[in-house]
Amino acid sequence: MTDQVYVDTSELDRYAVHALGEYAKAAAADIDKTLEFNANLIKKSWRDKVSGNEYAPRAPFSIDYERKGFASFAGSEVEYEVGARKGVEKQGGVVLLLEYGAPKKGLSARGFGIAAMQENLDDLEQGVAKALDTAARKVEL
């Protein structure tokens, strides 16, 4: 007959659930900041690429970003959309024309927005990794 040993891990389980919940909250806040910082970098890079066009002097000012998302009991979802805005005194349509081109008109796509995003991809990856590390330290994981 073997002796059986029972170890009550319920407190450890409760701690793990609590710590992971706190980690998720801390990580979400830091990742949101990272995403906003990166969206701003992309916006600036894209504006620089569009600047200097004598036919579209206001085009860079139509490039901006918008935060979309929600937070709920079940979790959160946040995204940042960087792009051209159309409107009075803006030339967002020109930015889109430069980005995607107009093949029937003989205008090739420039891809300034895609290039701006690719230039800042490493920064985004490093920022997310740092945000996750910071969140882990905050909750002592």
RAZIMO-V28536 format. One record per pair of residues at least 24 apart in sequence whose ideal C-beta (glycine too) atoms are under 10 Angstrom apart, sorted by the first residue. I is the first residue (numbers start at 1). J is the second residue. D is the distance in Angstrom with one decimal. If there is no record, write none. Layout:
i->[I,I]
j->[J,J]
d->[D,D]
//
This chain:
i->[16,18,19,19,19,19,20,20,21,22,22,22,22,22,23,23,23,23,23,23,23,24,24,24,24,25,25,25,25,25,26,26,26,26,26,26,26,26,26,27,27,27,27,27,27,27,27,27,28,28,28,28,28,28,28,28,29,29,29,29,29,29,30,30,30,30,30,30,30,30,30,31,31,31,31,31,31,31,31,31,32,32,32,32,32,32,32,33,33,33,34,34,34,34,34,34,34,34,34,34,34,35,35,35,35,35,35,35,35,35,35,36,36,36,36,37,37,37,37,37,38,38,38,38,38,38,38,38,38,38,38,38,39,39,39,39,39,39,39,39,39,39,39,40,40,40,40,40,41,41,41,41,41,41,41,41,41,42,42,42,42,42,42,42,42,42,42,42,42,42,43,43,43,43,43,43,44,44,45,45,45,45,45,45,45,45,45,46,46,46,46,46,46,46,46,46,46,46,46,46,47,47,47,48,48,49,49,49,49,49,49,49,49,49,49,50,50,50,50,50,50,50,50,50,50,53,53,53,53,55,55,56,56,56,56,56,56,57,57,58,58,58,58,58,58,59,59,59,59,59,59,59,59,59,59,60,60,60,60,61,61,61,61,61,61,62,62,62,62,62,62,62,62,62,62,63,63,63,63,63,63,63,63,64,64,82,82,82,82,83,84]
j->[141,139,136,139,140,141,139,141,139,135,138,139,140,141,132,135,136,138,139,140,141,75,76,135,139,71,76,135,138,139,131,132,134,135,136,137,138,139,141,128,131,132,133,134,135,136,138,139,69,71,75,76,77,78,131,135,71,76,131,134,135,138,127,128,130,131,132,133,134,135,138,76,78,127,128,130,131,132,134,135,67,69,71,76,78,80,131,127,131,134,123,124,125,126,127,128,129,130,131,132,134,65,67,69,78,79,80,124,127,128,131,65,67,78,80,80,120,123,124,127,65,80,82,117,120,121,123,124,125,126,127,128,64,65,66,67,79,80,81,82,117,120,124,64,65,80,82,120,65,82,116,117,119,120,123,124,127,80,82,83,113,115,116,117,118,119,120,121,123,124,80,82,83,113,116,120,116,120,82,112,113,115,116,117,118,119,120,82,83,84,95,99,112,113,114,115,116,117,119,120,95,112,116,112,116,95,98,99,110,111,112,113,115,116,119,84,91,94,95,98,99,110,112,113,116,91,94,95,98,91,94,91,93,94,95,97,98,91,94,89,90,91,92,94,95,84,90,91,92,93,94,95,96,97,98,84,90,91,95,85,89,90,91,92,95,86,87,89,90,91,92,93,94,95,96,90,91,92,95,99,112,113,116,90,92,113,116,117,120,113,113]
d->[9.6,8.9,9.5,5.5,7.5,5.9,8.5,8.1,9.0,8.6,7.7,4.4,9.2,8.8,8.7,5.5,6.4,8.0,4.9,9.6,5.8,7.8,8.8,8.2,9.3,9.6,9.1,8.3,9.3,8.6,8.8,9.4,7.5,3.8,8.2,9.0,4.6,5.9,9.7,9.2,6.3,5.7,9.6,8.3,3.8,8.0,8.9,9.1,10.0,7.7,8.3,5.4,9.7,7.7,9.1,8.3,9.8,9.5,8.5,9.7,8.0,9.5,8.9,8.8,8.0,3.6,7.7,9.3,5.5,5.6,8.5,9.6,7.7,8.2,6.0,9.9,4.8,7.6,9.9,8.2,8.1,7.9,9.4,8.3,5.2,9.0,8.7,8.5,7.3,9.9,9.1,7.2,9.9,9.0,3.8,5.7,9.4,7.4,4.9,9.6,9.8,9.5,8.2,9.3,6.5,7.6,5.1,7.7,8.1,8.3,9.2,7.9,6.7,8.9,6.3,9.7,9.6,8.2,8.8,6.5,9.4,7.5,9.1,9.1,5.8,8.8,6.1,4.5,9.6,9.9,6.2,8.9,9.2,4.0,8.6,7.9,9.3,3.8,8.1,5.3,9.8,9.0,9.3,9.6,6.8,8.9,8.8,9.6,9.9,9.5,8.2,9.6,8.3,4.7,6.3,8.5,9.6,8.6,4.8,9.7,7.8,9.9,4.9,5.4,9.5,8.0,5.2,9.5,9.5,8.9,9.4,5.5,9.1,9.6,7.9,9.8,8.2,9.3,9.6,8.5,9.1,7.8,3.8,8.3,9.6,5.6,6.4,7.0,8.7,8.7,8.1,8.8,5.6,5.2,9.3,8.1,4.0,8.2,9.5,9.8,9.4,9.2,8.5,8.9,8.2,9.9,8.8,9.9,7.8,9.3,4.0,8.3,6.7,6.4,9.6,8.8,9.0,8.3,6.0,6.5,9.0,8.6,5.8,9.0,9.5,9.1,7.9,9.8,7.8,9.1,7.7,4.9,9.5,4.3,7.7,8.9,7.7,8.0,10.0,6.4,6.0,4.9,9.4,8.5,9.9,7.8,7.9,4.1,7.7,9.0,4.8,5.1,9.8,9.5,7.5,9.6,9.9,8.7,8.0,9.1,8.3,6.3,8.0,9.3,9.8,7.1,7.4,9.1,3.9,5.6,3.8,8.4,7.9,5.6,9.2,9.4,9.9,7.9,6.1,9.9,9.0,7.9,8.9,9.5,9.3,7.1,7.9,7.5,9.8,7.0,8.1]
//
